[in-house]
Amino acid sequence: MVPEIESFGHLMIARRAGGEPVGLVRSPDEVVFLAFDESIKRLVELHILRSGRTLDSVAKKSAFERAKEASEIRGASFMRIQDVGEDQGLVYYTSNLNDGEFIEDYIRRRGPLQPAMVFSLVFQLLDDLLHLKKYPRLVSQIRLDRVVMTTLEDTFLQLRIYDYGLSATESDANTGARLVIQVCELMFLMLTGKTYAGDNPDRFPSLTSLPTGLRTAMRTALTDPANCPTSIEKVRDDVREAIGAIVSSINARNPRKQLVLIPALQPRSQLQDLLLENVPVEIILGNRFRVEGEDNARRYPFSIPCFNTKNEQPVTVHLLPPARIVEKTQYEAVPLQTWRFNADKHPNILRSLSLWESPDWTFLTEEREPGFSLSRLLAERITLNPQEVAVLLRQVHAGQEQALECGVQRLDLHPSNIMLRVGKNGPLMSRDHDRLMQKRLDAWPTFQVKLRAHLTMRNLYEPPLVDKPEHGEHPEGHLADRDYRSRAFVALAAYLLTGQRQGGIHPQFPEAMPELLADFIRECLEKSRHHGQVVSPAEFLTQYEVLMNGTSSGPDLAARLRGLSVPLGEMESVGSVSDFDNEWRDDSDADSLDDPPSPPVSRRFKPVDFNRSKSQAYLGWPVWVAVAAVMLGFASWWVFSSAKPAPKVPATPVVAEVLAEKSPANEVTVIEPEATIPPVPASKQVVSHQPLVTVPAPAVTAAPTAPVDKTPQATPSPPPTEQPPPAPAKIKTAVAPLASPPLSKQDAPAPRPAPEPVIIRKAIVPSPEEVARFRQGLANPQPAQLPVQTIPQEPANQRSGAVPTLNIAQPMPLPEAAARQ
């Protein structure tokens, strides 16, 4: 490649200050330059195969086919190939700009790493490599010993493959053995701190302390390559076993916990050294800004947290490339409509504060608020569930509408451009930051999604979120902008659900995601490859929310785990062959294959239809209506009947047997309750000593044999002379119906047979003192005279469950002490 070439098709090659092209060190079989792709507006790496030499037709076809396969790869462990082409007889491909430090330079500067960190890095690399089994031609030429140490969202360490071996000729050699040897050499370098040069592995303590399986595999691969293992999967399992033997079981489940970035492990940024030409950041910033912390200048190559020296305001300074790298006409740092942004009316837009342009660099400052980017959350969580994605999409759609109000037609919805403002006005503590990372978004405190409308350096070298349509964009500008907003919205939703930077041809959704929603996302991604076929963001969000909680068309994960879903193919053979098919068939019907055989059942049996008729199916609702009406009537009767409860009566019932024993004549008359109570003549006045009492059930009452006048008296009769009563006995007091006035044996009416036997559940026996006082009439002063209350006569055949009520005049009430007991 000669330096006089300034462009390579639609690629503009970047230049240094002296005018020579900016070269990058990658594969020794390729020539790599830094270029700007005018079609996607991104900085890319231009790889020219065979160091600029021409290829024959067979090698060219093989390189094209393998490069096409590599363009479908997604993942943090692989370099992303974006385009493949031929220009001026040279075969080239472009990839995303990879920033980091080569593993040899990193280990030479840093020294050997901890075994847990080494095995976690290798395990992630091999696990991603095993997902490429469907690309055997590509895997056969990948170089695992040529990797770069980079960071994932400036938080985790990551090994990335940058050499796919596209310049090499395809061979049928043992691919598995070659990959195992390269992996063992890589682990030897990171564990010992030196490149393997034929040394004995048993001389290094870091290797002899490994588990038996991994130690044997490494010794065989390094000392005897002809007999080394050929299974990458077996090596991956040995590495996982080594992680479990070194770290605790909780950390072993997530190897990423061993790869948390600290300042001592921070790899150098080749891109920063290359573009800044080894000039310190502090000199470039000058006296306008003061860098916050010493490691932030290296940790964030082109996005540096600073303080404004004039007012000590916390800001973020973004460095944009000079014109020799990217021409100013190829991008717009700040939209022209920025002056329309209002913090109150447009809360979902992240505003820029100032912009300075110099001959070399452009400085752009933006407000720094508490929170972090969406890409940082995805680096921790990898994927989000549909409910969390719905929460984010609502605010993203609101941000798009706010940008349209200000005249901004396109917003880059890359996760690094979406900020999550959460917390108070200040930086988040590490403890609060970790808690938020582990919580669901719908369980967070109130937060805001802010979209970045201005340009940053990361926008220029990160791969775009959405690819261009296959047949190009619409020639009309406003139609192309509207279609871009729809395609970007769908691509963002797919990325949040799958955890992939690009949707890819066949996105893999989690098992817990509803099938209907997954099919809808796939359909929208397929339509996004063509112009004007994707639904608008509002329609997509509405359909997404409908399908988010919808039932799955097929068996879900829980049903598959329980084994409830049985394939139909496994059930087809059950009962399909029988040895009794033709035993019950008559000879006359032997030739008839259409009529089914009749079973050997007697004709006397009548067929029974087990299917429920339609008339019976609809007969149940009148019955339920009638039952409900009866229940409501009973409830209303119960409520209104108990609305006015009877007052408490201090008297207690007297059992017939006890009174018979205590009475002087030993004569007891048992008066059975009648079905009806004769009405009291209106001319007679009955003096009642107690209020009206409601008797819940018929009871057996006993009266003494002493003759008592039927006519009620206003004052009690004089107490007769009686012997002193015996000592009182312990009794149980309960509320019970009162007895009628005592009658003589001659005047007592003949007892009528009761319709039903009277059963005494509990006998409440009064004490002898109470009986004596009752006879003598020792009671409290007589209450005021009350009129007689009558109850209308009720029919004899009273319904079951009715509670009769009686009006009884009590001439001699019991004392209050007995009532309290």
C-alpha positions in Angstrom: 0.0 0.0 0.0 1.5 3.3 -1.0 0.9 6.4 1.1 -0.3 8.5 -1.9 -3.7 6.8 -1.9 -6.0 9.1 0.1 -9.2 7.1 -0.3 -10.2 3.5 -0.8 -13.7 3.5 -2.3 -16.0 5.2 0.1 -13.3 5.0 2.9 -11.3 8.2 3.7 -7.8 7.2 5.1 -6.8 9.2 8.2 -3.6 11.2 8.2 -1.0 12.2 10.7 0.2 15.7 11.3 3.0 15.1 8.8 0.6 13.8 6.1 1.4 10.0 6.3 -1.5 7.5 6.8 -2.3 6.4 10.3 -1.3 2.8 10.4 -2.5 0.2 13.0 -0.6 -2.9 14.2 -2.8 -6.0 13.9 -2.1 -9.2 12.0 1.3 -9.6 10.4 -0.3 -10.9 7.2 -2.4 -7.7 6.8 -1.9 -4.0 6.3 -4.3 -2.0 8.5 -5.1 1.7 8.3 -7.4 4.0 10.2 -10.2 5.2 7.9 -13.5 7.0 8.0 -16.5 5.2 6.4 -18.7 7.8 4.7 -21.7 5.5 4.3 -22.1 4.8 8.0 -20.3 7.8 9.4 -17.9 5.8 11.6 -14.2 5.4 12.1 -13.2 1.9 11.1 -10.1 -0.3 10.6 -9.2 -0.9 7.0 -7.7 -4.4 6.6 -6.0 -5.2 3.3 -5.3 -8.9 2.8 -1.9 -10.4 1.9 -0.2 -7.0 2.7 -1.5 -5.4 -0.5 -0.7 -8.3 -2.8 -3.2 -9.6 -5.3 -5.0 -12.9 -4.7 -5.9 -15.6 -7.2 -9.5 -16.4 -7.9 -9.7 -19.4 -5.5 -8.1 -17.6 -2.6 -10.2 -14.5 -3.3 -13.4 -16.5 -3.2 -12.4 -18.3 0.0 -11.5 -15.0 1.7 -14.9 -13.4 0.6 -16.9 -16.4 1.9 -15.1 -16.5 5.3 -15.4 -12.7 5.7 -19.1 -12.9 5.1 -19.4 -15.6 7.8 -17.3 -13.4 10.2 -19.7 -10.5 9.6 -22.5 -12.4 11.3 -20.5 -12.9 14.5 -21.7 -11.0 17.5 -20.0 -10.8 20.9 -17.5 -8.9 23.0 -14.8 -11.5 22.4 -14.7 -11.0 18.6 -13.9 -8.2 16.2 -16.9 -7.0 14.2 -16.5 -7.1 10.5 -18.8 -4.6 8.8 -18.0 -4.7 5.1 -16.1 -6.8 2.5 -15.0 -5.6 -0.9 -12.4 -5.3 -3.6 -10.9 -2.1 -5.0 -8.0 -1.6 -7.4 -7.3 -5.4 -7.4 -7.0 -5.5 -3.6 -9.3 -7.5 -1.3 -10.2 -5.6 1.9 -12.6 -5.7 4.8 -13.5 -3.1 7.4 -14.1 -3.7 11.1 -15.0 -1.7 14.2 -12.2 0.2 15.8 -10.7 -1.9 18.6 -9.0 -0.1 21.5 -6.8 -1.8 24.0 -3.3 -3.2 24.6 -1.8 -6.4 23.1 -1.6 -9.2 25.6 2.2 -9.5 25.3 2.7 -5.8 26.0 0.2 -5.8 28.8 1.9 -8.8 30.6 5.3 -7.3 30.1 4.2 -4.0 31.7 1.9 -5.4 34.3 3.5 -8.8 35.1 1.7 -12.2 35.7 -1.9 -12.1 36.7 -3.8 -14.0 39.4 -4.8 -17.5 38.4 -8.5 -16.8 39.1 -8.4 -13.8 36.7 -6.5 -15.8 34.1 -9.0 -18.7 34.1 -12.0 -16.3 34.1 -10.6 -14.5 31.0 -9.8 -17.8 29.2 -13.2 -19.3 30.1 -15.1 -16.4 28.6 -13.0 -16.6 25.4 -13.5 -20.4 25.0 -17.2 -20.2 25.8 -17.8 -17.6 23.1 -15.6 -19.6 20.7 -17.8 -22.7 21.1 -20.8 -20.8 19.8 -19.1 -20.7 16.4 -19.5 -24.4 15.7 -21.7 -23.6 12.7 -18.8 -21.7 11.1 -16.1 -24.5 10.8 -14.3 -22.7 8.0 -13.9 -19.6 10.0 -12.9 -21.3 13.2 -10.2 -23.3 11.4 -8.1 -20.2 10.9 -8.7 -18.1 14.0 -5.6 -17.3 16.0 -6.1 -17.5 19.8 -2.6 -16.5 20.6 -3.1 -13.0 19.1 -5.6 -11.3 21.3 -5.8 -7.8 22.8 -6.6 -6.9 26.4 -9.5 -4.4 26.4 -12.3 -3.3 28.7 -16.0 -3.8 28.6 -17.8 -0.6 29.3 -14.7 0.6 31.3 -15.7 -1.9 34.0 -14.6 -5.4 33.2 -11.5 -6.8 31.6 -12.0 -8.7 28.3 -9.9 -10.6 25.8 -10.7 -9.9 22.2 -9.7 -11.8 19.0 -8.5 -9.6 16.2 -7.0 -12.1 13.8 -9.4 -14.3 11.8 -6.7 -15.6 9.5 -8.5 -14.5 6.4 -5.1 -14.0 4.6 -4.1 -17.6 5.2 -5.0 -20.5 2.9 -7.5 -23.0 4.1 -6.0 -26.3 5.1 -7.4 -29.6 6.4 -4.9 -29.8 9.3 -6.1 -30.7 12.8 -7.8 -27.5 13.9 -8.7 -28.7 17.4 -5.1 -29.5 18.3 -3.8 -26.2 17.0 -6.4 -24.2 19.0 -5.6 -26.2 22.2 -1.9 -25.4 21.8 -2.5 -21.7 21.3 -4.8 -21.6 24.4 -2.2 -23.3 26.5 0.5 -20.9 25.3 -1.8 -18.0 26.2 -2.4 -19.3 29.7 1.3 -19.9 30.2 2.0 -16.3 29.3 -0.5 -14.8 31.7 0.4 -17.2 34.6 4.2 -17.0 34.3 4.7 -13.6 32.8 6.9 -14.8 30.0 6.4 -16.3 26.5 6.8 -20.0 26.2 10.1 -20.9 24.7 10.4 -24.7 25.3 10.7 -24.4 29.1 9.6 -27.3 31.4 6.1 -26.5 32.8 6.9 -28.3 36.0 9.5 -25.7 37.0 6.8 -23.1 37.5 4.9 -23.2 40.8 1.9 -21.4 39.3 1.5 -24.4 36.9 2.2 -27.3 39.3 -0.6 -26.0 41.6 -3.2 -26.4 39.0 -5.9 -29.2 39.1 -4.8 -32.5 37.6 -6.8 -32.3 34.4 -5.7 -28.8 33.4 -2.1 -29.4 34.4 -1.9 -32.6 32.4 -3.5 -30.9 29.3 -1.1 -28.0 29.5 2.0 -30.2 29.9 1.0 -32.4 27.0 0.2 -29.5 24.7 3.4 -27.6 25.4 5.9 -30.5 25.5 4.3 -33.0 23.1 2.2 -31.2 20.5 1.7 -34.4 18.5 -0.3 -36.0 21.3 -2.0 -33.0 22.7 -5.8 -33.0 23.3 -8.0 -31.9 20.4 -11.2 -30.9 22.2 -11.7 -27.2 23.0 -14.7 -28.1 25.0 -12.7 -30.4 27.2 -10.2 -27.6 27.9 -13.1 -25.3 28.6 -14.4 -27.7 31.2 -11.0 -28.1 32.8 -10.7 -24.3 33.1 -14.0 -24.1 34.7 -13.0 -26.8 37.2 -9.9 -24.8 38.0 -12.0 -21.7 38.7 -14.2 -23.7 41.1 -11.1 -25.0 42.9 -9.6 -21.6 43.4 -12.5 -19.3 44.2 -15.6 -19.7 46.3 -18.7 -21.4 45.0 -20.7 -18.1 44.8 -18.0 -16.3 42.8 -17.4 -19.4 40.6 -20.9 -19.2 39.2 -20.1 -15.7 37.7 -16.5 -15.5 36.5 -17.0 -11.9 35.6 -16.8 -11.0 39.3 -13.1 -11.8 39.0 -12.6 -9.3 36.2 -13.6 -6.1 37.8 -11.4 -3.3 36.6 -9.1 -1.4 39.0 -6.6 1.3 38.2 -3.7 -1.1 38.5 -5.2 -3.4 35.8 -6.2 -0.6 33.4 -4.9 -1.4 29.9 -3.5 1.5 27.9 -5.5 3.1 25.1 -3.7 2.7 21.8 -6.2 4.9 20.1 -5.6 7.8 22.5 -1.8 7.5 22.2 -2.2 7.3 18.4 -4.5 10.3 17.9 -3.1 12.5 20.6 0.5 11.5 19.4 1.6 10.9 23.0 0.6 14.4 24.2 -0.8 14.3 27.8 -4.4 15.1 28.3 -3.7 17.8 30.9 -1.7 19.8 28.3 -4.5 19.6 25.7 -7.1 20.7 28.3 -5.0 23.6 29.5 -6.2 25.7 32.3 -9.9 25.6 31.4 -10.6 22.2 33.1 -9.1 20.1 35.9 -9.2 16.4 35.5 -11.1 14.6 38.3 -8.7 11.9 39.6 -5.5 10.7 38.1 -6.7 7.5 36.5 -9.7 9.0 34.7 -7.5 10.5 32.0 -6.4 7.0 30.9 -9.6 5.1 31.8 -11.8 7.2 29.6 -9.8 7.9 26.4 -12.0 10.6 24.9 -14.6 11.2 27.6 -13.0 12.7 30.6 -14.7 13.8 33.9 -13.5 17.3 34.8 -14.2 20.4 36.8 -14.6 23.8 35.2 -11.9 25.9 36.8 -14.0 29.1 36.7 -17.1 27.9 38.7 -16.0 24.4 39.8 -19.0 23.0 37.9 -18.7 19.2 37.3 -18.7 18.6 33.5 -17.7 15.9 31.0 -15.3 16.9 28.3 -15.5 15.0 25.0 -12.6 15.2 22.6 -13.6 15.1 18.9 -11.0 14.2 16.2 -9.2 16.9 14.2 -9.9 17.5 10.5 -7.0 15.3 9.4 -8.7 12.3 11.0 -12.3 13.1 10.1 -13.4 16.1 8.0 -15.6 18.6 9.8 -18.1 18.4 7.0 -18.7 14.7 7.7 -20.3 15.1 11.1 -22.3 17.7 13.1 -21.0 18.0 16.6 -24.0 19.9 18.0 -27.4 20.1 16.3 -28.3 23.6 15.0 -31.5 23.4 17.0 -29.8 23.1 20.4 -30.9 26.5 21.5 -34.5 25.3 21.5 -33.9 22.7 24.2 -35.6 23.6 27.5 -34.8 21.6 30.6 -38.5 21.9 31.8 -40.2 21.1 28.6 -37.6 18.5 27.4 -36.5 16.5 30.5 -35.4 13.5 28.4 -32.7 15.4 26.4 -29.1 15.6 27.7 -27.9 19.1 26.9 -24.5 20.2 25.9 -22.9 23.3 27.6 -20.2 24.6 25.3 -18.1 23.8 22.2 -14.6 25.0 21.3 -12.8 24.2 18.1 -9.1 24.4 17.5 -7.0 23.6 14.5 -6.3 20.1 15.9 -9.1 19.1 18.4 -12.6 20.0 19.2 -13.8 20.2 22.8 -17.4 19.6 23.7 -18.7 19.8 27.3 -22.0 18.4 28.7 -23.6 18.5 32.0 -22.7 15.7 34.4 -25.5 14.4 36.5 -25.8 11.5 38.9 -26.2 8.1 37.3 -24.6 6.0 34.5 -25.1 5.0 31.0 -27.4 2.2 29.8 -24.5 0.3 28.3 -22.9 0.2 31.8 -26.1 -1.5 33.2 -26.1 -4.0 30.3 -22.5 -4.9 31.0 -23.6 -5.9 34.5 -26.9 -7.5 33.6 -26.2 -8.7 30.0 -30.0 -8.8 29.3 -33.2 -7.2 30.6 -36.6 -8.7 31.0 -39.6 -7.5 28.9 -41.1 -5.5 31.7 -37.8 -3.5 32.2 -37.5 -2.9 28.5 -41.0 -1.5 28.4 -40.1 1.0 31.1 -37.1 2.2 29.1 -38.9 2.3 25.8 -41.6 4.6 27.1 -39.1 7.2 28.1 -37.0 6.7 24.9 -40.1 7.3 22.8 -40.9 10.5 24.8 -37.3 11.6 24.2 -37.7 11.1 20.4 -40.9 13.2 20.5 -39.2 16.0 22.4 -36.3 16.0 19.9 -38.8 16.3 17.1 -40.3 19.4 18.8 -36.9 21.0 18.7 -36.2 20.1 15.1 -33.8 17.2 15.6 -34.8 14.4 13.2 -32.3 11.7 14.1 -31.1 10.5 17.5 -28.5 7.8 17.8 -30.1 5.3 20.2 -26.9 3.5 21.0 -26.9 2.3 24.6 -23.8 4.4 25.3 -25.8 7.5 24.3 -28.6 6.8 26.7 -28.0 8.0 30.3 -30.0 6.9 33.3 -30.3 9.8 35.8 -30.9 8.3 39.2 -30.1 9.4 42.7 -29.6 12.7 44.4 -27.5 15.6 43.0 -24.1 14.1 43.5 -22.1 11.0 42.6 -23.5 7.6 43.6 -21.7 5.7 46.3 -20.4 2.3 45.3 -22.8 0.6 47.7 -25.8 2.3 46.2 -24.5 1.7 42.7 -24.2 -2.1 43.3 -27.7 -2.2 44.7 -29.2 -0.5 41.7 -27.4 -2.9 39.4 -29.0 -5.9 41.0 -32.5 -4.5 41.2 -35.2 -4.5 38.5 -35.8 -1.2 36.8 -39.4 -1.2 37.8 -38.2 -1.4 41.5 -35.8 1.6 41.2 -36.6 4.9 42.6 -37.8 7.6 40.2 -35.3 7.9 37.4 -35.1 9.7 34.0 -33.8 8.4 30.7 -31.8 11.1 28.9 -30.9 10.9 25.2 -27.7 12.5 23.9 -28.3 14.7 20.9 -24.8 15.8 20.4 -21.8 13.8 19.0 -19.0 12.1 21.0 -15.9 10.3 20.0 -17.5 7.0 21.0 -20.2 7.6 18.5 -17.6 7.8 15.8 -15.9 4.5 16.5 -18.6 2.3 18.0 -20.6 0.1 15.4 -24.0 1.6 14.6 -27.0 0.2 16.3 -29.0 -0.3 13.1 -27.7 -1.3 9.7 -28.7 0.5 6.5 -31.5 -1.1 4.4 -30.4 -3.5 1.7 -31.6 -1.3 -1.1 -30.6 2.0 0.4 -32.6 4.7 2.1 -35.4 6.7 0.7 -34.4 9.6 -1.5 -36.8 11.9 0.3 -35.1 13.2 3.4 -38.0 13.4 5.8 -39.2 9.8 4.8 -35.6 8.5 5.4 -35.5 10.2 8.8 -38.9 8.8 9.8 -37.9 5.3 8.7 -34.5 5.6 10.6 -36.3 6.4 13.8 -38.5 3.3 13.5 -35.6 1.0 12.7 -33.5 2.4 15.5 -36.3 1.9 18.0 -36.8 -1.7 17.0 -33.1 -2.4 17.1 -32.7 -1.0 20.6 -35.6 -3.2 21.9 -33.9 -6.3 20.3 -30.6 -5.4 21.8 -31.9 -4.9 25.3 -33.7 -8.3 25.2 -30.9 -10.3 23.6 -27.8 -8.6 25.0 -26.2 -8.3 21.6 -24.9 -5.1 20.2 -26.4 -5.9 16.8 -29.7 -7.8 16.3 -28.0 -10.2 13.8 -29.8 -12.4 11.4 -31.0 -14.9 14.0 -31.3 -13.3 17.4 -31.5 -15.6 20.4 -34.1 -14.6 23.0 -34.2 -15.8 26.6 -36.3 -18.9 27.4 -38.5 -16.9 29.8 -39.6 -14.5 27.0 -43.1 -15.0 25.6 -43.1 -16.7 22.2 -45.5 -14.3 20.7 -43.4 -11.3 21.7 -40.2 -13.0 20.3 -41.9 -13.7 17.0 -43.1 -10.1 16.8 -39.5 -8.8 17.4 -38.1 -11.1 14.8 -40.7 -10.0 12.3 -39.9 -6.3 12.9 -36.1 -7.0 12.6 -36.8 -8.7 9.2 -38.8 -5.7 8.0 -36.1 -3.3 9.1 -33.9 -4.6 6.4 -36.2 -3.0 3.9 -37.1 0.7 3.7 -40.6 1.8 4.9 -41.9 -1.5 6.3 -41.3 -1.1 10.0 -44.1 0.3 12.1 -43.8 3.6 13.9 -42.3 3.7 17.5 -45.8 4.4 19.0 -47.4 1.4 17.2 -44.5 -0.8 18.1 -44.6 0.2 21.8 -48.4 -0.4 21.9 -48.1 -3.9 20.3 -45.2 -4.7 22.5 -47.1 -3.9 25.7 -50.0 -6.1 24.5 -47.8 -9.1 23.7 -45.6 -8.6 26.8 -48.2 -10.2 29.2 -49.8 -12.4 26.6 -49.8 -16.2 26.8 -47.3 -18.2 24.8 -48.4 -20.1 21.7 -46.3 -23.1 22.7 -45.2 -24.7 25.9 -43.3 -22.4 28.2 -40.1 -23.1 30.1 -41.9 -24.4 33.3 -44.0 -26.8 31.3 -41.0 -28.2 29.5 -39.2 -28.6 32.8 -42.1 -30.5 34.3 -42.4 -32.7 31.3 -46.0 -31.8 30.6 -45.4 -31.3 26.9 -45.1 -34.6 25.1 -44.2 -34.6 21.4 -47.0 -35.9 19.3 -44.6 -38.0 17.3 -43.9 -40.1 20.3 -47.6 -40.8 20.9 -48.6 -41.8 17.4 -47.6 -45.5 17.8 -49.5 -46.1 21.0 -52.5 -48.3 20.2 -52.0 -48.1 16.4 -51.6 -51.9 16.1 -54.2 -54.3 17.7 -54.5 -58.0 17.6 -58.3 -57.9 18.0 -59.3 -55.8 15.0 -60.8 -58.5 13.0 -62.1 -60.9 15.7 -65.6 -59.3 16.0 -66.1 -58.8 12.3 -68.6 -61.0 10.4 -67.6 -62.9 7.3 -70.2 -61.0 5.3 -68.5 -57.7 6.2 -65.0 -58.9 5.6 -64.8 -57.1 2.3 -66.2 -53.9 3.7 -63.3 -51.8 5.0 -65.2 -48.6 5.5 -67.6 -49.8 8.2 -66.1 -49.9 11.6 -66.4 -53.2 13.5 -69.3 -53.4 16.0 -68.5 -54.5 19.6 -69.9 -57.8 21.0 -72.6 -56.2 23.1 -76.1 -57.5 23.7 -79.0 -55.8 21.9 -81.0 -55.6 25.1 -78.7 -52.9 26.3 -79.8 -49.4 25.4 -77.2 -46.9 24.3 -76.5 -44.2 26.8 -75.6 -40.7 25.8 -73.0 -39.3 28.2 -73.0 -36.0 26.5 -74.9 -33.3 28.4 -77.8 -31.8 26.4 -77.9 -28.1 25.8 -81.2 -27.8 27.7 -79.6 -29.3 30.8 -76.6 -27.2 30.4 -78.6 -24.0 30.7 -80.9 -25.3 33.5 -78.7 -24.5 36.4 -79.0 -20.7 36.5 -82.7 -20.5 37.6 -81.9 -22.9 40.4 -79.1 -20.7 41.6 -81.2 -17.6 41.4 -83.9 -19.2 43.5 -81.3 -20.3 46.1 -79.9 -16.9 46.2 -83.3 -15.4 46.8 -84.0 -17.8 49.6 -80.7 -17.0 51.2 -81.2 -13.3 51.0 -84.7 -13.6 52.5 -83.4 -15.7 55.4 -80.6 -13.2 56.0 -82.9 -10.2 56.0 -85.3 -12.0 58.5 -82.4 -12.8 60.8 -81.1 -9.3 60.7 -84.5 -7.6 61.4 -85.6 -10.2 64.0 -82.4 -9.6 66.0 -82.4 -5.8 65.5 -84.1 -5.3 69.0 -82.7 -7.8 71.4 -84.6 -8.5 74.6 -83.2 -7.0 77.8 -81.4 -9.2 80.2 -83.5 -10.8 83.0 -81.8 -11.4 86.3 -83.9 -14.5 87.0 -82.7 -18.0 86.3 -84.8 -21.1 85.5 -85.6 -23.7 88.2 -85.3 -27.3 87.4 -88.2 -29.4 88.2 -86.4 -32.1 90.1 -84.5 -29.7 92.4 -87.7 -27.8 93.3 -89.5 -31.0 94.0 -86.9 -32.0 96.5 -86.8 -28.6 98.3 -90.6 -28.0 98.3 -92.4 -28.9 101.6 -95.1 -31.0 100.0 -92.7 -32.6 97.5 -95.2 -32.1 94.8 -94.0 -30.8 91.4 -96.2 -29.8 88.6 -94.6 -29.7 85.2 -96.3 -27.3 82.8 -95.7 -28.1 79.2 -95.6 -25.1 76.8 -98.6 -24.8 74.5 -98.4 -24.2 70.9 -100.6 -21.2 71.2 -100.9 -18.6 73.9 -104.5 -17.3 74.6 -104.9 -13.6 74.4 -105.2 -11.6 77.7 -108.5 -9.8 78.1 -108.1 -6.1 77.5 -110.1 -5.2 80.7 -107.7 -6.8 83.0 -104.4 -5.1 84.0 -101.4 -7.3 84.8 -98.7 -5.8 86.9 -95.4 -7.1 85.6 -92.3 -6.9 87.7 -89.9 -7.6 84.8 -89.8 -6.4 81.2 -90.8 -8.5 78.2 -88.5 -11.6 77.7 -88.0 -13.4 74.5 -87.6 -17.1 75.0 -85.4 -18.7 72.3 -86.8 -22.2 72.8 -89.4 -24.1 74.7 -88.3 -25.0 78.2 -89.5 -27.1 81.1 -90.6 -25.1 84.1 -91.6 -26.1 87.6 -93.8 -24.3 90.2 -94.2 -24.8 94.0 -97.4 -26.5 95.3 -98.5 -23.5 97.4 -101.7 -22.1 96.0 -101.3 -18.7 94.4 -104.0 -16.5 93.2 -104.3 -16.1 89.5 -105.0 -12.4 89.7 -101.7 -10.5 89.6 -101.1 -8.2 92.6 -99.5 -4.8 92.6 -97.5 -5.6 95.7 -95.8 -9.0 96.6 -97.5 -11.2 99.1 -96.1 -11.3 102.7 -93.2 -13.8 102.9 -94.2 -17.0 104.7 -92.3 -18.4 107.6 -89.6 -20.7 106.5 -86.7 -22.5 108.1 -83.2 -21.2 107.5 -81.9 -22.4 104.2 -78.8 -24.6 103.9 -75.4 -23.5 102.8 -75.3 -22.2 99.2 -74.0 -24.5 96.5 -71.8 -23.6 93.5 -73.8 -23.4 90.4 -73.2 -22.3 86.8 -75.3 -19.3 85.8 -76.6 -18.9 82.3 -79.3 -16.9 80.5 -82.4 -19.1 80.2 -86.1 -18.6 79.7 -88.2 -17.6 82.7 -91.0 -19.7 84.3 -94.7 -18.7 84.2 -96.5 -17.6 87.4 -97.0 -20.5 89.8 -100.4 -22.3 89.7 -102.0 -24.7 92.0 -102.4 -28.3 91.2 -106.1 -28.0 91.0 -106.2 -25.0 88.7 -103.4 -26.2 86.4 -104.7 -27.2 83.0 -104.3 -30.6 81.7 -101.0 -31.0 79.9 -101.2 -31.4 76.2 -98.8 -33.8 74.3 -96.0 -31.8 72.9 -95.4 -32.1 69.1 -91.8 -32.9 69.7 -89.9 -34.1 72.7 -88.3 -31.5 74.9 -84.6 -32.1 75.5 -82.8 -30.3 78.2 -79.2 -29.7 77.1 -77.9 -28.4 80.4 -79.5 -28.2 83.8 -78.8 -25.0 85.7 -79.4 -25.7 89.4 -79.8 -22.7 91.7 -78.5 -22.6 95.2 -80.7 -23.3 98.2 -80.3 -19.7 99.3 -81.7 -18.5 96.0 -84.6 -20.8 96.2 -85.4 -19.7 99.8 -85.2 -16.1 98.9 -87.4 -16.7 95.9 -90.0 -18.3 98.2 -89.9 -15.6 100.8 -90.0 -12.8 98.2 -86.9 -11.1 99.4 -86.4 -9.0 96.3 -85.4 -5.4 95.4 -88.1 -2.7 95.3 -90.7 -3.2 92.8 -90.1 -1.4 89.5 -92.6 0.8 87.8 -95.7 -0.9 86.6 -95.7 -1.6 82.9 -98.6 -2.3 80.6 -99.3 -5.8 79.4 -97.8 -6.7 76.1 -99.6 -9.2 74.0 -98.5 -11.2 71.0 -100.9 -12.2 68.3 -101.7 -15.9 68.1 -99.6 -17.9 65.8 -100.6 -21.1 63.9 -100.0 -24.4 65.5 -97.9 -25.8 62.6 -95.0 -23.3 63.1 -92.2 -23.6 60.6 -89.0 -25.3 61.6 -86.4 -22.8 62.8 -88.9 -20.2 64.1 -88.2 -18.8 67.6 -91.4 -18.3 69.7 -91.7 -15.3 72.1 -93.6 -15.2 75.4 -94.8 -12.3 77.6 -94.4 -13.4 81.2 -95.0 -11.3 84.3 -92.5 -12.0 87.0 -93.8 -11.1 90.4 -90.8 -12.1 92.4 -87.5 -11.4 90.5 -84.2 -12.7 91.7 -81.6 -10.4 93.3 -78.9 -8.7 91.3 -76.2 -10.9 92.8 -77.7 -14.0 91.2 -77.9 -12.2 87.8 -74.3 -11.2 88.0 -73.3 -14.8 88.7 
